[in-house]
Amino acid sequence: MKLNNQLTLQRLIGKIDNDFNISESDWIPRVAAWTIDALSQMKVLPMERKRRKLEVSNRIAQFPCTINAEELRVFDSNGVEIPAFNREKDCKCPKSTIPSTGEQIAITNPKAPNGWETTQVADIVSPNGRNFLLDGNNIDLSFDTDSITVETFEVATYHDDYYDCECPYIYDDGLLLEALAWYCMFKYLSRGSKHPVYDLKSPNAVINPLVQWNNLRPKAAASVKGKLANTEGWNNFFYNSTFLPRG
């Protein structure tokens, strides 16, 4: 997807290089991940609903990245949705008589802080014999199949041909660009790298990237959120999902 008002990763990297004159270049491949972290903290990280077809082996499908458990939906090869295993509803026997496997398994729970809870459970059993358990990045199924389709909200990215990697969409906003540059400098120094001018321990706010980031973060977030609602294309990432930016 091509969007107006989109800041490219090259633009951000060029600003960092020009403003801070970092001697080495090993920080460049990390800018995309740092940018995702910063946008997430400002609550302006574009998200989109994505579907993936996953192969299943021995009733287990492996998801390639961190799963947003609260938004996870799983479908069989015919497009029929598979419910998550519910200990309270799906077990045919009283809880006191459920034989434990002795292993802890993560179960999706939207009310839990991170969308899942860990508990000891028995073998997967349900009245209709079809459900799933989320165990880390593994999706454990209660039935045999060759593949499933998984739908969840993930970071909206595009492929950058120059850096040959997936990059986040970044709204082109002056304050946001400045804030992201300072955040990347903060992360660069946090890895133990040294700079002849900038220092995370400095009491001088002008040369302390962490202080600069903390000062700019709320201003940049407010600036972007104020523009997103009426910006063509961008609202698809926010207004059709549960990740609507709010003040």
Secondary structure, DSSP 8 states (H G I E B T S, - for coil): ---TTEE-HHHHHHHHHHHH--S--TTGGGHHHHHHHHHHHTT---EEEEEEEEEEETTEEE-SS---GGG-EEE-TTS-EE-B--HHHH-SS-GGG----S-EEEEE-TTSTTSEEEEE--S---TTS--EEEETTEEEESS--SEEEEEEEEE-EEEETTTTEEEE-EE--HHHHHHHHHHHHHHHHHTT---SS--TT-S-GGG-HHHHHHHHHHHHHHHHHHHHTTSTTTHHHHTTSS-----
